[in-house]
Amino acid sequence: MSDVLEVRPDTLAPEELDAVVRALEGAAVGGSRLVSRDGEAIELPEGIKALLVLIVENLRVGNGVSVIPLHAELTTVKAAELLNVSRPYLIKQIEAGEIPHHMVGTHRRLNLVDVLAYRDRLDGQADAALDAMTAEAEDLGLYQ
């Protein structure tokens, strides 16, 4: 079994997605139940229901969805795709010690949690830079 599940929106019919949305919205009123083929029903935990809603909403607007467990190891190609950067840029960041990695033979592997932590650091730096620029523009009277 693979650790990564990817679903493209073009693999599902719009009416299938609409049916799932209706079922999830209806479940919000009376609780969420999942019923197996043999009729066994279980209550769907709220966290799983929220995840399903998020997945279906993204598919409905044409976004592909990947589900990756946090313990997953990524190739440099997958990590670069996740970060929306080029692979050569990612390799430079790895070699600079910005993102931890380990070697599997001659190939670099990155833990998903490390890649996500790096992304969060970059997002924080970008937010701080934007806040500083906004404050400077306000001080100069350029931003109202």
C-alpha positions, 0 to 999 in steps of 0.5 A, spaced: 500 500 500 502 506 498 503 512 503 500 517 498 493 518 495 492 522 489 485 524 486 485 528 480 478 532 479 477 529 472 477 522 475 470 523 478 463 525 475 460 532 477 454 528 479 458 524 484 461 530 487 455 533 488 452 527 491 457 526 496 456 534 498 449 533 499 450 527 504 455 530 508 451 537 508 445 532 510 449 529 515 451 535 519 444 536 521 443 529 524 450 527 525 455 523 520 454 516 519 458 511 515 454 505 513 458 499 510 455 494 505 452 489 510 449 495 513 453 496 519 453 503 521 458 507 525 458 515 527 463 519 523 468 523 527 468 530 526 475 531 524 474 525 518 468 529 516 471 536 516 477 532 512 472 529 507 468 536 506 475 539 504 477 534 499 470 534 496 470 542 496 477 542 492 475 537 487 469 540 486 473 547 484 477 543 479 483 542 484 487 535 485 488 533 492 493 529 495 493 525 502 500 524 505 501 521 512 506 526 516 511 520 517 512 520 509 518 520 506 519 524 499 523 524 494 526 531 492 522 531 486 515 531 490 518 535 495 520 541 490 513 540 487 510 541 494 514 547 495 512 550 488 520 551 487 525 548 482 528 541 484 535 545 483 533 550 488 531 545 493 537 541 492 541 548 494 537 549 500 538 542 502 546 543 501 545 549 505 542 545 511 535 549 511 532 542 510 534 536 513 535 530 509 538 523 509 540 519 504 538 512 501 543 509 497 545 515 492 538 519 493 536 524 498 530 523 502 526 528 506 521 527 511 514 530 510 514 534 517 521 537 515 518 540 508 512 542 511 516 546 517 520 549 512 514 551 508 511 554 514 518 558 516 518 561 509 511 563 510 512 566 516 518 570 513 514 573 508 508 575 512 514 579 517 517 582 511 510 584 508 508 587 515 514 591 515 513 594 508 506 596 510 509 599 517 514 603 513 509 605 508 504 607 513 510 611 517 511 615 510 504 616 509 503 612 503 498 607 505 492 609 508 
